Amino acid sequence: RSIARSRATAGVVLASGCHVLAGNPAWAGEDHAWPADITPEQVMAVEDKLRIIGVSQDKGVSRSRRTRQAPPPRLLDPKERRVFDVAFSHGHAAHALSEEEECDDEAFATKTGDALVEHIRTTPFRCTDRLFSTAASRFAAFRKQNMIDVAEATTPLATAYDGTNSSNIRELFLFLRAGFFVEFYEGDELDWSEPDDDIAAAIVGALDAFTDNAHFYDETEAHCAHALSEAVTLMDSSVQNARYLPEAKSWLERWDAALADTEGASRVVFGFHYLLFRGHLNQEFVDATAEDHELVRILRDLALGDWMLDADVEYVAADSGRELARFSRYHDAPIHADVRDGITSILDRYDMVGEGRTIWIATASVAVHYDDCEVYGICGFEAELEALVLSIRHECSDSVTIRAQDLDAAELDEACAVLADGERYFHIRLRTERTPVADDRNSALEVVVFADSTEYETYSGLFFGNDTNNGGIYLEGDPSDPENTARFIAYVATWLEDRPVWNLAHEQVHYLDGRFNMRGGFRDYRINTHHTVWWLEGLAEYVSLGNDNPAAVDLGRDGDLKLSEIFPVLYSDGTTLVYRWGYLAVRFMFERHRDDVDTMLDFFEDGDYDGYLDHLRDGVGTAYDAEWQTWLLDVASTEDDTPDLIELPRRLSVDEGSSSSYRISLAVAPSADVEVDIAVDGAGVRVVPDRVAFSPQDWDSAKTVQVDAYDDDNAVHETPTLVHTASGGGYDHVRALVAVAVRDAAPEISFVDATASAAEGGTAVLRVAIERSLESATTFGYRLGRDDDPATFDADADDHGSGDDEGTIPAGETEARIEIPIHDDDEIEPAREILAVSLDLATVPDFAPGRNPRAAVVIEEGVCDRTPGVQDALRAGGPCEAVTVADLADQYYLSLAGLLDGRLQTGDLQGLTGVIDIRLYDNGLATLPPGAFADMGKLRYLYVNDNEIGELQANPFDGAGNLQNLQLNDNNLSQLPAEVFLGLGGLNRLELQDNPGAPFTVTLEWSRLRDFSVAAGVREGAPFDMRADVSVAGGTSSADSVTVSAGAITSDPVTITPDGSGPVRVAFASVPAVPDDECHDVPCFQGVEAAVGGDLVIVGDAGGFARVPTSYTLPAAVERRIALADLFPDIAASALGYSATSGDPSITEAYIEDGMLVLSPTCAGAAVVSVTANEPGVSTILDLSVTIVEPVRMSIPYFPTASDSAGLQGLMRVVNRSGHATTLGIDVLAD
């Protein structure tokens, strides 16, 4: 069944339930962006899973981030792809329960050394096969020493190998493969991780001995089908793809018509193709094949093997073309020209829709993905081919469209009729009222029908990216996406005389079930953990087949499974258990316990799969096991549908004193008149009429029943059940239930005020009121905190007493007071804390919650807590002097400036998990110890400036990976360790100035983001003109490009080269609004954006001197001081004299003071300032262009790349000397 195959693959590979395969994958190019929550390992595993089953799927994702591949499950027999039963968890064939019970799984966990090896060799193959996923002992079995012992024991057996599996060496290879598989997917449970040199050495020893054996190239079934096929797969699992390239080439070159008659040999060739496919994930393999022209020739010749056309092994030629084309990705490799020639010869030899089409499509689908499609003339061939193949389009209805390859008008009408009948019956049986679940926008279904199974296997994977190792597949996609297309892909059952669309009704149920019953997408069903498989497949079988399923009924007669044993079924348990037993379980629940089915449907519709699981385990559990056994003996397979009563809606709400109604109808035609008696189980309502009747003539006309709710004097919400019992016409003893909720007009109870306040040491007073006075007293409870948590908001249990926990409103009154004592705890806390108080509505069930069922008490803190900062609190003495670091764990801001007396050791700050901003300046610190900030994962602002730090030890910032602002200026640093900033990927401000080694040649170990933004504080609506001068100060750099945009205006890109610069200009007549939200202690801005094209790499030049800027832009009325030593680097270190003159003092004055050039702007404009440096006999004049603009407020995130030393230091100098957050080379001009 299709959903088992497709969803099985997606579910296990993507533990999060990702919708990649069970959804509507948007296969794109090499740089296709997958959803953010999917890891590279998961992406690779999906592609690997596709390739294992032989799908022509090469439109995957870039593998550049991946150096290790997921080990493959057991390889499928390539000649039996379509009928092979793909199991859910790892691609294994499932086994009957009776067989599984014979396996001694525990022995794998308890035996070691020779005993373990002997157990593996003498255990049935299928028992070792279970270690891939189902055996609970698998984690203990694959301990590191066990892997080494088994591999080393395999080596002498490989040396003595006689060409048969007489020594059971195949079972040892399988065990080792399973170890790699479990390590990849569940490695946290093992004591080793890949790569492991010890395990690798042992396995290579065994494989080398096997490949050196004289029987390695035997072309017998006994050799190929057993030991060799397992060994080839182990070569890939152990990531030895490059090592065994010679063996792969030798076996591929041996492939001919004679060898093709050996069935096991086809597995071997398939395995070596697979080894090549996944070798591209390993750099050693890529390097080893870069000049391997022999491999290119072998693959080309195999793909051009005409003798394979229209034979069972034509897939070998197709796989060869596919693997040849995969090498086209390496455009600079020496083999690239040969690869292109080979691809061209294949595409020239065969035709897209004619002879050799599977080979042509396999080759073209990879080449178009990795190479220039224009070289081969195949650009857009997929769309062209899809239009040719699926040329028929037929609208069954507004919600169903059929796209077909070869259906005539009668066959299309028949398919539409099947879909229409199935949809009608589904809505009747499930009582959906045709109302979709929330957020489901899959309003239409596209049914794709290929001419036969071969056409399906040839084209479907290419067009839609799905696995074709099945009988059809439903791709649900993301049902919440309005642009999504729900699609069922099928083929015509040509082996049947009436040529039906195979599995059409079954797959339609999956669509309807997902749209009208089950909220969310397939991943939300959590098939691995939440026991939903029996429902998904059992319902599809039951609704599509009705009561006509003799194979399942006969199975139930002879079987001994309990109902409770079917609920946890997984796809890996096989076709029989999933589909036939699933069918029986669903049918039983519908016929005998429809009320439980309705309850489960309620959970499904809400997307509450946890609630469903609880009901299945606790509400159903084993309660029906005995009844189930009796039912299995009585149930029959018949073409007649099961009589059933259909009530719509099946849940009814009615206000006290009012009325509502529902409809009741019969599911199938009766044989005679039917009467339905309606009884009320409970109180509060009556029904009119209490009996309805149906005749064989009007059985499909619904009857309306009115429900009247009594108006009583209590405040109780009644929940009666309407019990329907039918008789006559074949409906004897058929029962159905309708649940009614009567909403009582109960009086409200509420806090009078939503907030109250109290000082530490005082009492908080809250008033509670009811809507109207009652004749008796009303006692209510209340809780401190929300959801029974005493520590809510930012108060904790030490801040308050318990109070009385209940209060009483006297008879005839409407209000009461509750009092809560507030403690003076002497703890360091915020200036105010808030305590939550909630009414315990369970203590007043006759009342409805009013406007304020909760209240907040604002606690004004005591003297210690009101201290403005921790620094003052620590110095104050008195009741606060005992404050420790542990008391400060949850503080947002912490200042320890001037308090540490030169001492900071590893562990001193342990426990400060909540601190975001810490000030450690002015402490005389000489170093930062390793792991000083290990507990501070939330830390964003770290100030360690103005200390005596002379060196940074290794990894001083480990654990503080979220740092954004790091200040190390004004210390004694003369050099920086190479990896000192490793892991600080979010850092956007780093200050290193005023250290002896500044400006540093800094190697930053993080990556600059591709975009940054500049927000200018210009009045909204004013004209704006901005020029960004981008330059590289000294050293060398790669070329870079920059564009600047504001709103819809974008500048032309400017290319920046070493020691070059380029202006980009953005201007607009009216400035858009710029948000100014406060972020901690600096404003947050969004405004003009600059997008950086490439990754800029900068290193300092040999002299360590940055290029002198010759122009300055200054805000008006802000003095600028420039070090003369920066303007005139004096290598000889001789004494210099300086003078300065301004070309226009009305714009800016210029003078020399204490070794600094001082620019004192007076008004907006431009002036030239001449600075002269004199030493005996030498005079140098430097002219500086100075532009004065009106003050502009700016906030500039700056994200440096690795080695961005010069650019970073330029930024830091400007920040330090001007006092403004601006960046080097950015001028902001405003009129």
Phi, psi and omega in degrees: 000141192294319186293331177296317184291307187291312185286331177302312182298315182294320188294315184282322183293319179253100184299335179284359181080028185304149186269021187299314182261322179278012181238208186245077191295132178267073181299128182229206185278192185301327183262021179302133181268116176279165177306147188298333184274007180258125181279159176302324178299319180292319178300314181296320182296324177297313181295321179298318180299319178299316185289328180302319184272007171084021180282140177281070186240098179240006179268059185262223185238168177295139179253017185295339182268005191240128177244356180222140183253156175290133178298144182283152168285187180301129182293143177280153172288115185297339179277349183238031186301316190287328184260354180294134184274100182286121179275164189290314196274331182206020176082019179267153171287137179279158181239157179295152182299323181298326177288317183299327183292341180281345185281137177263079182297325187295331181297328177298329183275329188263333182274150178222170174055224183299326180295320178294315180301316180295321179297318179297317184292330184259358179271139177307144182308317184295334179287318174295323179302328180295340181294342180299330183205321194270331184290126181293341183275002191296328183290317177290328182296326188258036170299154185304314184295326177297318179299316181294315182299316181293318180296317181292326177290336180286332186300308179295328176294324178293322179295321182269006185304134185253013179091359175232173180265032183298330178271000183058037177292333177304319181295327177290318175301317180297317179302314181296320177299317179298325178299316178295323181296312180294322179298321183293315186269335184223038187298336179298340181273354184253168180260019177208164178216150180279136001277144176235114186299322182294314179294318180300317181297319180294319182289320177299322177301317180292316181291322177297317178298323181289316181290335178280346181293143183296340181270002185301327182259018174300140182254036182262156177296321182299326180276308188293316189284346187240268187297316185294314182298324177290320180296318179299318179293323178295327176304320179283317182302323181271010175059045176250034184301318182289322185299323186254027173299319179301319179293322178299315181295320181296316181291320180295324181287337178283344186296122177209184184298324181292314179295329181297338178287344176271109187300320181295333180295326178296327175294319181297312180297319176300318180296321178289325172301320180293322177299320177293316182305312184273351176298334181295348178276355186240123185296326179299320177294316181300317179294320184292334183261356187299331180240020185272079180294333178296317178299318178300316181296316182299313181295319179299313183295322178295317180296333181265015181284090184302334182296343180272350182301134177062015176257169180298338184256019178301334180298334178295317177296318179296316178297324179294316176297321180296314182289328174297312182295335181294334177285352180290351179291337185266084188291336181260002181287148179301335182276358191298319180297318178295321179299313180298320179297319180295316178299315181300318181294324178292313182293331176285325184288320186248175187236149183297327183234005183243224183298135179069025185298325180296324179289316180299312183294317180300315182290313183294323183296330177277317182298320182292337180279321188256341187234179179285112184295334182293334179299326184255356182067037184238016181299128177072018184293332182299313180295319179298317181292320180298319179295324179289317185286311182261068187274349183260130176230126185223127179268111175286321182196185178295338186250353183226126176236136176253128169248123189228158177266321186204070174236134177275178186299319180294320180292323176296316179297320179296316179298318178297321180294318177300316180294319180294315179296318180296320180294316180299313182295321179302312183293327177291309185294324183266353177056050186276342189056019180055034179254115180294159173291164182301142173069013177263117182245018177281068186282350182223150179240131174257123179255116180257126184235117175271162188293327177197182184294326179294316177298321177301312180293329183286319192249329192296318179298323179292315185283320191237358174074022184256161171291137180248012180274059188196183179260026185124162186210140174255123178253103186285324184071202178263103186295345179276351182271118180299336181272358183290150174240114173284130190221131170252125182249127187218183175214164181281135178278083187291344180279352177258145188298321183271004174050057178284163171282119189294129176065020185301309183293321180300311183290328177298325179297322177301318178296312183292321179298315180293329183276322190249347182245315196247115182286143180093186178261182186300325181294336180288343182285341173053059187296336181286330191238341192244019169055051179252351184295317181301324180286312184303308184276323178297319179294318180298321177290316185293314182290324183282328183257342184064225180268003185263083181212071185300325181297318179291318181297316178298320178299317179296325178299318187266344186274168180229025178285140173278154177300319182294342177276345180273328183304319182277010186303144175244162177300332181290350181278357170099166186299314185300310183290319184289312190266309185283312177291327176297319176301312182297319181296317180293317180298317178301314182295321178293319185281327187248337186217058181299330179296323176291323176300315180297322178297315178297320178298325176299316178296317180299315183296330178275354185072020182266078183283339172292316178297320176301313182297318177300316180295319181296320182282314187265323183278326180255298176053235180256011188299331185256008185300317181292316178298323179300316181298320178293319181297322180300328180283336184261333187297144183233155173265120184213155177283348179281139176283158179287129175300141181205151175261130183250114177249132180226123352282164179271353173234132185228134175242138181214137178284145177303133180086003180233185185228159173212182182207164174215171182243146178231139180212171178262146181281324182224161182294134179276164177273344179203187179298145180236133174245141180236115176269137183242118179244150180260117175262097184130194184231164171106348182219164168225158181242145179223116355279170177261006173212135175233154184230148178231146176245163177301340182275327183240026186299333184266012175262122183288146176255142181260134178239130180265139178243119179255130179260130180289150175260103182254181185262356180271180180242040185255135174272109181280151179225067179287162176240134177266118184259121181254126178234122183260157175209149177085157173064026183085003182256014182304132175071007174287128182239155175207154184236145169234123180271134181242134174245118179262116181275113182277143177280068185283149175293151182268150173232139189198156165291141179293318180240143181282344180222154173213167180224156178201149177268154176303136183089355181254203182227133174269131182243126177235145179252136178242134184227151172248161190294324179213155180287150181239165182285338179240161181293149179245115178258128182234154175255162174213157181237145174267115185105171179253142177054040177063020178260114183292338180259091182237161192049234179241015171266158176229180188297337180282350184276346187210158170276176184275343186066200180269347181065003173202161179217168183225130173263115185298157177302138179081357179244169184237004188212149174216160178250145170236145182237136181234116179291137179250127184275150169262101193265356178060022180261153176285115184216173175298170182299330178220148174235160182234130178250130179270139177232129184234140171289136177272091186294340178294337179277350178229067186296342181273006182241152175259148178293135178271202187293328183235075176288348177230154177222159180240130176258120179270118182263117174280124190284163181280189188298319180296319184286336182276352178304129188304326182214160179299325180303310180295323181296318181292327181278343189288336184070207179062217185292350183260357190290343181272008182297133179239172178303323181299330180288348189251013190302324186258013180288140177285319185234135181219123178247117174243025182297131176074011186249346191267351175052045175077005184244125170209116183243159175304128180099346181298326183259013180300135179099352181275057188289338184260355185288131180253331184226118178233135181250116181239019183284163176058045179242002180067025182289134179265342180199169172247116186290155177301138177070019181300331185243029189298331183268001194254062182293341180266357186296128178242334185234120181230119182246106176237027178285169177056045172239196179244030186293117181257342178208153175248122178285174183296135172055049181289342185253015177303135179094345181251050187291351180261013180303136176245329185228116181233121183245112179242013183290163178059052173232196181247030182287126175252342176207165181234136174300151187299325186245030186295332182257019181302129176091356181267066187289341182262003184295127177235002174211124180223123181247122182234005185291166180059041167242151182304328183273356183285143359282134183279153162271095191264131170258104182271134187262033174226174183252137175289139173294156185284340182236152169217166183230152178231124179248123182257134181278065178259143182304134180301131180093350181280157174292154185216140178217126184226133173240128179251114176265113182256127181215166176245120185272096175079170175072203180235156179207160169281164176293146181222157176228147185224137168233149179238137181223150173217116185063229183272358184265128180228135180284165171290147179292144179241129179270129181253131181241170179308131179060020179246175178208167179205135179272140170235140189231135175230129179219144174208155188285335185221121182288130175289166179295140179242111180301148181226066179273143181282129174241104181054247184247012175227150179290151173255131182235153166226128183200244181287133183248140174243126181254123182266132185283297185255185176266114183277128180240124185231137171231150179291152180280169190300324183284347181077008181255126177283156179294139182284126175290141181250003177219147180224141173242123186236146170290147177297144174069015176241116183289143179237131180243129184236127181294125179296331178294333177285327180285326183230076177303125185245095183298324182286350177058033177273159181289134181242152171248147186229152170214157182215142176224146177257133178292339180211088182299341179290339177270308177207142172269155180220132177205167183256136179206119175054048177074013182236143168274123182253121174254122183242091184293147178240324178203168182293143179153192182230142179210158175253126179252125180258127179242129182245133174248130184236136164222167186308115176083000183227139176219133179232133180245132177239121177266128180247132174272124183240124176244127180254127178238164176296152184303137180230132178270134183220150171224120191233104169290133182230125187240099185283155174267177174302139178067020183274064188280310186294315179298320181293317180294325175301317178299314185294323179299315182294319179299316185291319191270331182266338183077008181243143179282079177236180183225152185301130174085007178249118176250130177247120184248132176225138181278000000 
